[in-house]
Amino acid sequence: MTDKIRKILKQHGRLSRDAETLPEEADLYQSGMTSHASVNVMLALEGEFEVEFPDAMLKRSVFESIAAIRDAISRLTSL
C-alpha cells in the first residue's frame, strides 16, 4: 500500500522532494504539496484503492504524511 501511495504522491503531489525517499512521517505540505495538489492526490487515492473519503476525513491532517494517508485508507478499506 505504501508503494502505491508514494507513486500517487510522485504523480500528483507536486512535491519538492522525491516521494520515494521521503520518510513516512514527513510533512507533505512542508515538502511542497499545496492544497490544490492534495485534492488531486485524494482523487487519485480514491481511484487506486476504490474508496471514497467521507467529509469528516477531508482535513489537512489526513493527508499530511504518507503514514497518515496509509492509516486513513486502512480505515476505509476495513469498513
Sequence and secondary structure as in RCSB ss.txt:
>XXXX:A:sequence
MTDKIRKILKQHGRLSRDAETLPEEADLYQSGMTSHASVNVMLALEGEFEVEFPDAMLKRSVFESIAAIRDAISR
LTSL
>XXXX:A:secstr
 HHHHHHHHHHHS  SS TTTS TTS TTTTT  HHHHHHHHHHHHHHHT    GGG SGGGGSSHHHHHHHHHH
HHT 
